[in-house]
């Protein structure tokens, strides 16, 4: 039985799910991130790259059929990203104590934990897909951690224009199809059970991100690892999925994909290409990530890992230190997330058995 499960898990690493025109969203998101980055490079304003990258995340929410439906989804996601960026900038400028690294770490963990829960709930009620607050955790913590961010006006202008570009790219295919442009799918009202599930999911995001951040600040610091918010991001990865088995598999794929992605990152460090090549690499990885993320999370993570590391290294330069940080924080975060999934499944099974919804012998997973 154990051998059969091992074969099944190994097969899942290389098995692709059904294609859903993934090349189109890959192309849209690739262009959506490359265009603003190359413009900022030409302007010699790499200090603004982080705001363009997080604004470009709006394109990820364009996996929707129907131009009006896609525009509705991306406008909502773009507005939420813009609010997160504003709050993160305000925190960096006026709240986070950048002069005291120890205090700063705990401030980032505390604030990011709140963002994890609040944004998870907002994403649920706004009907955004992909669900959860992974991208918002990443955006808030990365920006709030910057000691001397670019002027707020310039930063928000870049973020806003990048979000607008994502909306334009997402709607570009509507040109010449005016007859179908206004076709839309009405969103059904949320049931009471779904509303309760959204609030419970928000609680799980708070607990997973918070515990991972605490461990990253304690265990991670003893291992000389930085970027504690990477552990918080990794901790919420297993929370996405319809069954306990799929959630655990997603966490395992995150770890394995990260380790394989390090090979690409090491190759980049060895080659040490020019900045414009790194920008093209980010866009290429974004394309491949969207090509695979819905079909095989392990393969997608191979490209997500170097893309994220290159993005945070554009200003400071490529180094092996970020590779070490990524591995340590990913292991901490995924361990917390998967343990939380197992505990949640166990606790949920107990409640269901007490309510008589499932027999005692049945596995709640």
C-alpha positions in Angstrom: 0.0 0.0 0.0 2.8 2.4 0.9 4.6 1.6 -2.4 1.4 2.3 -4.4 1.1 5.7 -2.7 4.7 6.5 -3.4 4.2 5.7 -7.1 1.1 7.8 -7.2 2.9 10.8 -5.6 5.9 10.4 -7.9 3.6 10.3 -11.0 1.8 13.4 -9.8 5.1 15.3 -10.1 5.1 14.9 -13.8 1.5 14.6 -14.7 -0.2 17.5 -16.4 -3.8 18.4 -15.8 -6.1 19.4 -18.7 -5.1 22.5 -20.7 -7.4 25.5 -20.4 -5.8 27.9 -23.0 -3.1 28.5 -20.4 -0.8 30.0 -23.1 -3.0 33.0 -23.4 -2.9 34.0 -19.8 0.8 33.2 -19.7 1.3 35.5 -22.6 -0.8 38.3 -21.1 1.0 38.1 -17.7 4.4 37.8 -19.3 3.9 41.0 -21.4 2.2 42.7 -18.4 5.3 42.3 -16.3 8.0 42.7 -18.9 6.8 46.0 -20.5 6.9 48.1 -17.3 10.1 46.5 -16.1 12.0 47.3 -19.4 10.7 50.8 -19.3 11.9 51.3 -15.7 15.3 49.8 -16.8 15.5 52.3 -19.6 14.7 55.1 -17.2 17.3 53.8 -14.7 14.7 53.5 -12.0 15.1 49.9 -10.8 14.1 51.1 -7.3 10.5 51.2 -8.7 10.6 47.6 -10.0 8.9 46.1 -7.0 5.8 48.3 -7.4 5.5 47.3 -11.1 5.9 43.6 -10.2 3.1 43.6 -7.6 0.9 45.7 -9.8 1.4 43.2 -12.6 0.0 40.5 -10.4 -3.4 41.8 -11.5 -2.9 39.9 -14.7 -2.9 36.6 -12.8 -6.6 37.2 -12.0 -7.5 37.1 -15.7 -8.1 33.4 -16.0 -11.8 34.1 -16.7 -13.9 33.4 -19.8 -15.7 36.4 -21.2 -14.2 39.9 -21.5 -16.6 41.6 -19.2 -16.3 38.9 -16.6 -12.5 39.1 -16.8 -12.5 42.9 -16.6 -14.8 42.7 -13.5 -12.4 40.2 -11.9 -9.3 42.2 -12.7 -10.7 45.6 -11.6 -11.5 44.1 -8.2 -8.1 42.4 -7.9 -6.3 45.5 -9.1 -8.0 47.8 -6.6 -7.2 45.4 -3.8 -3.6 45.2 -4.8 -3.4 49.0 -4.9 -4.8 49.3 -1.4 -2.3 46.7 -0.1 0.5 48.6 -1.8 -0.7 51.9 -0.2 -0.9 50.4 3.2 2.5 48.7 2.9 4.1 52.0 1.8 2.5 53.9 4.7 3.8 51.2 7.1 7.3 51.4 5.7 7.5 55.2 5.8 5.8 55.8 9.2 5.5 52.7 11.3 8.2 50.0 10.7 11.3 50.7 12.7 14.0 50.0 10.1 16.7 51.1 12.5 16.0 48.2 14.8 16.1 44.9 12.9 14.7 42.8 15.7 11.7 45.1 16.3 11.2 45.4 12.5 11.0 41.6 12.1 8.2 41.3 14.6 6.4 44.3 13.2 6.4 42.8 9.7 5.2 39.4 11.0 2.4 41.0 13.0 1.2 43.3 10.3 1.5 40.7 7.6 -0.5 38.2 9.7 -3.4 40.6 9.8 -3.1 41.3 6.0 -3.2 37.5 5.4 -6.5 37.1 7.2 -8.2 40.3 6.0 -7.2 39.8 2.4 -8.3 36.2 2.4 -11.7 37.2 3.6 -11.9 40.1 1.0 -10.8 37.8 -1.8 -13.5 35.3 -0.8 -16.3 37.9 -0.7 -15.1 39.5 -4.0 -15.1 36.1 -5.7 -11.5 36.4 -6.9 -9.6 33.5 -8.4 -7.0 32.3 -7.5 -8.4 32.4 -3.9 -6.5 33.2 -0.8 -4.1 36.0 0.1 -0.7 34.6 -1.0 0.0 37.4 -3.4 -1.1 40.0 -0.9 1.1 38.6 1.8 4.0 38.8 -0.5 3.3 42.3 -1.7 2.7 43.8 1.7 5.6 42.3 3.5 8.1 42.9 0.6 7.2 46.6 0.4 6.9 47.2 4.1 10.4 45.7 4.6 12.1 48.2 2.3 14.1 50.6 4.5 14.1 53.5 2.1 11.3 53.1 -0.6 11.0 55.4 -3.5 8.8 58.5 -3.1 5.2 57.5 -2.5 3.8 59.4 -5.4 6.2 57.8 -7.9 5.7 54.3 -6.4 1.9 54.5 -6.5 2.0 56.0 -10.1 4.0 53.0 -11.3 1.8 50.5 -9.4 -1.4 52.2 -10.8 -0.1 52.3 -14.4 1.0 48.7 -14.3 -2.5 47.7 -13.0 -4.1 49.7 -15.8 -1.8 48.0 -18.3 -2.9 44.6 -17.0 -6.5 45.6 -17.5 -5.9 46.8 -21.0 -4.0 43.6 -21.9 -6.7 41.5 -20.4 -9.3 43.3 -22.5 -7.3 43.6 -25.7 -8.9 40.5 -27.3 -12.3 42.2 -27.3 -11.3 44.5 -30.1 -13.4 43.6 -33.1 -15.8 41.5 -31.1 -18.2 44.2 -30.0 -21.3 42.0 -30.3 -20.1 39.8 -27.5 -18.3 42.4 -25.4 -21.2 43.1 -23.0 -22.0 39.4 -22.4 -21.6 38.8 -18.7 -22.2 36.0 -16.2 -24.1 37.1 -13.1 -22.5 36.1 -9.8 -24.9 34.1 -7.7 -25.5 35.2 -4.1 -23.2 33.7 -1.5 -24.9 31.1 0.7 -24.6 31.2 4.5 -22.4 28.1 4.4 -20.0 29.8 1.9 -19.9 32.9 4.0 -19.0 30.9 7.1 -16.4 29.1 5.1 -14.8 32.3 4.0 -14.5 33.5 7.6 -13.1 30.2 8.7 -10.6 30.3 5.9 -9.5 33.8 6.9 -8.9 32.4 10.4 -6.7 29.6 9.0 -4.7 32.1 7.0 -4.1 34.2 10.1 -3.0 31.1 12.1 -0.8 29.6 9.4 0.9 32.9 8.4 1.3 34.0 12.0 2.8 30.7 13.3 5.2 30.5 10.3 6.3 34.1 10.9 7.0 33.4 14.5 9.0 30.3 13.7 10.9 32.2 10.9 11.8 34.9 13.4 13.0 32.4 16.0 14.2 29.2 14.3 15.0 31.0 11.0 17.1 33.7 12.7 19.1 31.0 14.5 19.8 29.5 11.1 20.9 32.9 9.8 18.1 33.0 7.3 16.4 36.3 6.3 13.2 37.2 4.5 10.9 35.8 7.2 7.8 36.7 5.1 8.8 33.9 2.6 7.9 31.4 5.3 4.5 33.1 5.7 3.9 32.9 2.0 4.9 29.2 1.9 2.6 28.5 4.9 -0.6 29.5 3.1 0.2 27.5 -0.1 -1.2 24.2 1.3 -4.5 26.0 2.3 -5.6 25.9 -1.3 -7.3 22.7 -2.4 -10.6 20.8 -2.0 -9.3 17.8 0.0 -6.6 17.2 2.6 -4.6 15.0 0.2 -4.5 17.7 -2.5 -3.5 20.3 0.1 -0.6 18.2 1.4 0.5 17.4 -2.1 0.5 21.1 -2.9 2.8 21.8 0.1 5.2 19.0 -1.0 5.2 20.3 -4.5 6.1 23.7 -3.2 9.2 22.3 -1.4 10.3 20.0 -4.3 9.7 22.7 -6.9 11.7 25.2 -4.9 14.6 22.8 -4.6 14.7 22.1 -8.4 14.2 25.8 -9.1 17.4 26.5 -7.3 19.3 24.8 -10.1 18.0 27.5 -12.5 18.9 30.2 -10.0 22.4 28.8 -9.5 22.9 28.8 -13.2 21.9 32.5 -13.4 24.3 33.4 -10.7 27.1 31.6 -12.5 26.2 33.3 -15.9 25.7 36.7 -14.2 23.8 38.2 -17.2 23.0 41.8 -17.8 20.0 43.4 -16.2 17.8 43.4 -19.3 18.4 39.7 -19.7 17.2 39.2 -16.1 14.1 41.2 -16.9 13.4 39.0 -19.9 14.0 36.0 -17.7 11.4 37.2 -15.2 8.8 37.6 -18.0 9.7 34.2 -19.5 9.3 32.5 -16.1 6.0 34.3 -15.5 4.8 32.9 -18.8 5.8 29.3 -17.9 4.4 29.7 -14.3 1.0 30.5 -15.7 1.3 27.7 -18.2 1.7 25.1 -15.5 0.3 26.5 -12.2 -3.2 25.1 -12.8 -1.9 21.8 -14.4 1.0 20.9 -12.2 2.1 23.0 -9.2 5.5 21.3 -8.9 6.5 22.3 -12.5 5.1 25.8 -12.0 7.2 26.2 -8.8 10.4 25.4 -10.7 9.9 28.7 -12.6 8.2 30.7 -9.8 11.3 30.2 -7.5 14.0 31.8 -9.7 11.5 34.5 -10.9 10.9 35.6 -7.3 14.6 35.5 -6.3 15.7 37.5 -9.4 13.0 40.0 -8.7 14.2 40.7 -5.1 17.8 40.7 -6.3 17.7 43.2 -9.2 18.8 46.2 -7.0 21.3 44.4 -4.7 22.6 41.9 -7.3 22.4 38.1 -7.6 23.8 36.1 -4.7 23.7 32.7 -3.1 22.4 34.2 0.2 18.8 34.5 -1.2 18.9 30.9 -2.3 19.7 29.8 1.3 17.0 32.0 2.7 14.4 30.7 0.2 15.1 27.1 1.1 15.0 27.5 4.8 11.9 29.8 4.9 10.1 27.5 2.4 10.8 24.4 4.6 9.6 26.3 7.7 6.5 27.7 6.0 5.4 24.5 4.2 5.9 22.4 7.4 3.6 24.8 9.3 1.0 24.9 6.5 0.8 21.1 6.1 0.7 20.5 9.8 -2.2 23.0 10.0 -4.0 21.2 7.2 -3.7 17.9 9.0 -4.9 19.4 12.3 -7.8 21.1 10.7 -8.8 17.9 8.9 -8.6 16.0 12.2 -10.6 18.6 14.1 -13.2 18.9 11.3 -13.6 15.2 11.3 -14.3 15.1 15.0 -17.0 17.8 14.6 -18.6 16.0 11.7 -18.7 12.7 13.6 -20.2 14.4 16.6 -22.9 15.9 14.3 -23.4 12.5 12.8 -22.5 13.7 9.3 -19.9 10.9 8.7 -19.3 7.5 10.3 -16.6 7.2 12.9 -14.5 4.9 10.7 -14.5 7.2 7.7 -11.4 9.3 7.0 -12.3 13.0 7.1 -9.7 13.7 4.3 
